[in-house]
């Protein structure tokens, strides 16, 4: 039951940070009047899909991220050419549906040869219907049906490219922005959960106990207060207690512990742990804490944002200086680490989710082709030049970047799976 709960919590973490990111793109695109055709979590084959208003919401198989597909950026809209035979369904003199195939099976439609068509500006269709010219107004939300699929037309003013540089930049930047906001909220929530250190602490207590280690075998509990070790009063000196334990590897130690109103003595023998120096008993000591106030929550959440951002950039710097694929972790490793953290409790998972949300926001702002940062660079160039970069060239840059990132993701995931298999 615990394993299922951990898996669900881990999946929920991924779902939340990706959904928040894509919702940022979606919300500000809609606010700018851009038609968002699809809001997707994941890539690849669809697992679940439903349509609400103009947007199709989908859950896809590969948990590598998500996307908000905006009109004007996709190749799905079928071009209708002069001389092509189509059928239209007209309601109150306005075309609501355009059919491109299976015309003989369409009922209650007008069928004709296209003489002139404009689905972006004038929104009109002129047909030759049995030798007679007929012109119709097209509804701005008309549907185009072909090959069993329907797609809404996108007038020019509903397309991504028709908006100002500022509107497009906001629609792109909003994804990382939502991740930053989520990270700040989660850091604050974590502070509310665990509290902050009291002024002038007088004792050390146990915040976590590792199963199978000497502390657990001695039946120590979370919240126990450590009065003395080998007759030496600990007080609030965490460092001294850790040093005493480390220096007593494989040597029995006399501990005096207070639990509630009771004080008792016990014997604990620290032992070695692989990859670590000195003796370990399997506890996480902490100083007493109190509930954080509103102002303190904002203050410490901001400090966590700054501190974690600095650590993330240090990680990027180290990765560039000595790149190794073994230092990278894909979805498999991230899922594994998240599962381990989830076992430590909701407090640690909340903190980890804040870190991952902040990381996702920062990573997406890097000027790497196919990422939000690269798109913002192109918008910056457009703002300086006064005209956009050739869409075909920009599209090729993003396509190549996405292909390289996808190949890297496959390689990292393969490496993660091999690592799991080989232990």
Secondary structure, DSSP 8 states (H G I E B T S, - for coil): -HHHHHHHHHHHHHHHHHHHHHHHHHHHHHHTT--EEEEEEEEEEEEEEEEETTEEEEEEEEEEEEEEEETTS-S-S----TT-EEEEEEETTEEEEEE-S-GGG--S-EEEEEEEEETTTT-EEEEEETTEEEEEEEEEEEEEEETTEEEE---GGGSGGGS-HHHHHHHHHHHHHHHHHHHHHHHHHHHHHH-EE-TT---EEEEEE-TTSHHHHTT--TT-EEEEETTEE-TT-HHHHHHHHHTTTTSEEEEEEEETTEEEEEEEE-B--TT--S-B-SEEEEE-EE---HHHHHHHHHHHHHHHHHHHHHHHHHHHHT--GGG---HHHHHHHHHHHHTT-HHHHHHHHHHHHHHHHHHHTS--TTSHHHHHHHHHHHHHHSS---HHHHHHHHHHHHHHHHHHHHHHHHHHHHHHHH-
